Amino acid sequence: MKSLTLTLMLALPAIIFSQGVFTNQASAALQKVIGDYPNHFKNIQGDVVNTEAQSTDYTSKVLLPGALSAVVTRYSTTNDKNNIYTWKCLLSQSEDFDLISKKYKELYNQLKNSIIKIDGQKPFILNGVYEAPTEERKFTITDFYLLPSTGDMKKLKVELTLEFYITEWKMAISVYDQKEEDSFVME
């Protein structure tokens, strides 16, 4: 019995830390992005990678662990004050639906109920309802919101998506302003 207790005491921290590393890193990266949301992602915005008539893409200085790429996009309006900014991170791509849908659920489980701390504000909880992907639907979206949502953070939306593009599935996460009429209200 003493030997079993000693083995469990030695193995338990390794199990806990190996499970939590990705979650902590993913939450920390997402927290940086959400924390810069009120600044229109200026602190995480890198070099220009693409310019179109109505939008400009910049590299993101923040990536979630294992991500393939991330970009900050500015959508221009006639009034610069009304420009719209988004952050999007391509997390994974695969031709294997079962594999990528499993990753989708894992990431959802890692992000749900994450505590997001932003300087000068009370902590928020990232909350959302899981939407199970299906191969027939070709597009799945799970929305996350900050609770409690207050001030400018009411407009913030985090989306986890899984979409089929021609020959493969792509999983991404985005942070952006949602339309006022789409705002999430907790009753």
Secondary structure, DSSP 4 states (H G I P E B T S, - for coil): -HHHHHHHHHHHHHHHHHHHHHHHHHHHHHHHHHHHGGGTTGGGEEEEEEE-SSEEEEEES---TT-SEEEEEEE--SSGGG-EEEEEEEEEEES-HHHHHHHHHHHHHHHTTEEE--TTS--EEEEE------TTT-EEEEEEEEES--GGGGGEEEEEEEEEETTEEEEEEEEEEPPGGG-----
